[in-house]
């Protein structure tokens, strides 16, 4: 990032309250080189400690894949899991064996993986190593989908997009909940006209190694952003051992809320309030819509979600963490961006 863009970041943080000036100088993350051909696109996976790695491999390697996934195949995987997350360590051997049984070569390093593949799915369940795992992929100029969360901190997310810009390597990150049909109808297709507000909910299990919402609550937060868009100015969090309610105030006076549950059924959904009426969000029907978007991204290099929105989701969750520390006091996203910027120096 140039000194000019760093100064512009501070100025925009102060004036807009969004702190997104860090992205103002970025070019669109688009692929370069030859257009897609009949050649199979070889997919590599980093991280086999999540059920997503199994489900995604099954979908891409299916003899009769769903529409849009044709001509792509997972061919290699690097099985990695964090030592301090017991569940991930327990999952790794079985998940590795399942992927291997689907005809995927298991390799012993990211460098080895990169020599065998065209594009990468970063599926590690832990967001903390995502920056270090993604950097070799970006330096190699390969397209990469980074599963939720993009990173376990806003500053690491910023560094990922800076590296993507430096090496002209396209990055896409999202929760599968973003591509629920109802969320797309309300947020992208605007079937209700302007969205005036929204309430979303999802499970929000906690993991001691991560800021609370980064581990699982991100699903409901991303649903909220899918329909509300960017522009949140402040966040207030109400927290109990079994529940979180996070209230975001947008710069145009709209209000969006996220409810994270730790008791009762694991369910995803919400409600959108629009100019032309209201509608429910959900149900979540599976990964296919996300995988179709990933396939388009792998062919074109054009991500369906802008870096600014992905980073604001991280800032929203960090603001919620700060509000919890402050006993439910409102926290400005501009302050969260300023703190992250200082760490970038």
VENNORPE-V758380 format. One record per residue. N is the residue number from 1. RES is the residue in one letter. PHI is phi in whole degrees, -180 to 180 (NA if undefined). Layout:
n res phi
N RES PHI
N RES PHI
//
This chain:
n res phi
1 X NA
2 X -74
3 X -59
4 X -61
5 X -68
6 X -65
7 X -65
8 X -65
9 X -60
10 X -61
11 X -61
12 X -68
13 X -61
14 X -71
15 X -82
16 X -103
17 X 76
18 X -104
19 X 68
20 X -99
21 X -63
22 X -59
23 X -100
24 X -66
25 X -96
26 X -78
27 X -78
28 X -58
29 X -83
30 X -119
31 X -74
32 X -122
33 X 102
34 X -74
35 X -70
36 X -61
37 X -124
38 X -76
39 X -64
40 X -66
41 X -82
42 X -88
43 X -103
44 X -114
45 X -117
46 X -108
47 X 94
48 X -126
49 X -107
50 X -136
51 X -63
52 X -59
53 X -61
54 X -70
55 X -63
56 X -68
57 X -64
58 X -58
59 X -68
60 X -72
61 X -97
62 X -64
63 X -63
64 X -128
65 X -68
66 X -65
67 X -54
68 X 101
69 X -97
70 X -64
71 X 76
72 X -133
73 X -153
74 X -75
75 X -115
76 X -150
77 X -148
78 X -111
79 X -82
80 X -135
81 X -149
82 X -72
83 X -69
84 X -96
85 X -118
86 X -60
87 X -59
88 X -66
89 X -64
90 X -67
91 X -74
92 X -55
93 X -62
94 X -67
95 X -66
96 X -62
97 X -65
98 X -62
99 X -66
100 X -59
101 X -70
102 X -94
103 X 86
104 X -97
105 X -76
106 X -94
107 X -113
108 X -106
109 X -163
110 X -68
111 X -59
112 X -64
113 X -59
114 X -65
115 X -76
116 X -114
117 X -130
118 X -101
119 X -140
120 X -135
121 X -104
122 X -92
123 X -112
124 X -53
125 X -70
126 X -95
127 X -76
128 X -64
129 X -85
130 X -59
131 X -60
132 X -67
133 X -72
134 X -78
135 X -56
136 X -62
137 X -66
138 X -66
139 X -63
140 X -80
141 X 74
142 X -96
143 X -67
144 X -140
145 X -99
146 X -109
147 X -67
148 X -61
149 X -81
150 X -50
151 X -158
152 X -93
153 X -157
154 X -64
155 X -65
156 X -66
157 X -61
158 X -61
159 X -67
160 X -63
161 X -72
162 X -63
163 X -66
164 X -60
165 X -67
166 X -61
167 X -101
168 X 52
169 X -117
170 X -66
171 X -127
172 X -138
173 X -142
174 X -170
175 X -81
176 X -64
177 X -67
178 X -58
179 X -103
180 X -57
181 X -55
182 X -67
183 X -66
184 X -67
185 X -62
186 X -77
187 X -87
188 X -97
189 X -81
190 X 53
191 X -67
192 X -101
193 X 74
194 X -64
195 X -77
196 X -92
197 X 177
198 X -160
199 X -122
200 X -127
201 X -148
202 X -164
203 X -59
204 X -140
205 X -57
206 X -105
207 X -137
208 X -59
209 X -83
210 X -126
211 X -55
212 X -47
213 X -75
214 X -64
215 X -74
216 X -141
217 X -63
218 X -56
219 X -59
220 X -71
221 X -66
222 X -67
223 X -60
224 X -59
225 X -71
226 X -60
227 X -94
228 X -89
229 X 77
230 X -80
231 X 120
232 X -70
233 X -101
234 X -145
235 X -133
236 X -128
237 X -118
238 X -110
239 X -130
240 X -133
241 X -57
242 X -104
243 X -157
244 X -126
245 X -127
246 X -115
247 X -110
248 X -108
249 X -107
250 X -84
251 X -66
252 X -98
253 X 75
254 X -75
255 X -126
256 X -127
257 X -126
258 X -126
259 X -112
260 X -107
261 X -109
262 X -127
263 X -138
264 X 85
265 X -64
266 X -80
267 X -144
268 X -127
269 X 167
270 X 155
271 X -148
272 X -112
273 X -114
274 X -126
275 X -61
276 X -102
277 X 147
278 X -119
279 X -153
280 X -77
281 X -106
282 X 114
283 X -82
284 X -80
285 X -110
286 X 130
287 X -89
288 X -55
289 X -60
290 X -64
291 X -62
292 X -64
293 X -69
294 X -62
295 X -63
296 X -61
297 X -62
298 X -64
299 X -79
300 X -106
301 X 79
302 X -104
303 X -79
304 X -79
305 X -125
306 X -74
307 X -53
308 X -59
309 X -72
310 X -60
311 X -71
312 X -67
313 X -61
314 X -64
315 X -64
316 X -59
317 X -71
318 X -67
319 X -64
320 X -63
321 X -64
322 X -66
323 X -63
324 X -62
325 X -62
326 X -95
327 X 60
328 X 91
329 X -73
330 X -63
331 X -128
332 X -81
333 X -65
334 X -59
335 X -69
336 X -65
337 X -65
338 X -63
339 X -64
340 X -65
341 X -61
342 X -62
343 X -74
344 X -73
345 X -67
//
